[in-house]
């Protein structure tokens, strides 16, 4: 089975924060809630899960 995850990487502070979301809307909402959304990136990744 193949699953899409969305990885949010926040570079706005000295220590980088990484969060993982199961949907793009959730990742976008989290990005927009950050102090500096312009320093936040979202990456989409497909992963294979053995069944």
C-alpha positions in Angstrom: 0.0 0.0 0.0 1.3 3.5 -0.8 0.6 6.4 1.6 1.3 10.2 1.1 2.7 12.1 4.0 3.4 15.9 4.3 6.6 16.9 6.0 6.7 20.5 7.4 10.2 21.9 8.1 10.4 25.1 10.1 13.6 27.0 9.7 12.5 30.1 11.6 14.4 29.4 14.8 18.0 28.2 15.5 16.8 24.6 15.9 14.9 23.3 13.0 11.5 21.8 13.8 10.0 19.0 11.7 6.4 17.8 11.8 4.6 15.1 9.8 1.0 15.3 8.6 -1.3 12.9 6.9 -3.0 15.5 4.8 -2.0 18.6 2.8 -4.7 20.8 4.4 -3.4 20.0 7.9 0.2 20.8 6.9 -0.9 24.1 5.3 -2.9 25.1 8.4 0.1 24.4 10.6 2.4 26.4 8.3 0.1 29.4 8.4 0.0 29.3 12.3 3.7 29.6 12.6 5.4 32.9 13.6 7.2 33.1 10.2 5.4 31.1 7.6 7.8 32.3 4.9 10.5 30.2 6.6 8.5 27.0 6.6 8.6 24.4 3.8 6.2 21.6 3.1 7.4 18.4 1.3 5.2 15.7 -0.1 6.5 12.2 0.1 5.0 8.8 -0.9 6.0 5.9 1.2 5.3 2.2 0.7 3.9 0.2 3.6 4.1 -3.5 3.3 0.8 -5.3 3.8 
